[in-house]
Amino acid sequence: MQFAKLPMVLLLLLLVSFVSSVEIGAPANGMAAAAE
């Protein structure tokens, strides 16, 4: 059952890396404007 969690962990790592890259690449004001 340990391997069943592997895809979930990979997706989580991908999401974290994507979010961090977006936060670094975009200014805070731009993110706030996009959120609204």
C-alpha positions, 0 to 999 in steps of 0.5 A: 500500500506504500506505493499507492501514495507515491503518485499523490506525493509526486503531485503534491511536490509538483504543486508546491514547486509550481506555486513557489515558482509563481510566487518568485516570478510574479510580484505580490501586487500582480498575484493579488490582482489576479486573485480578484 
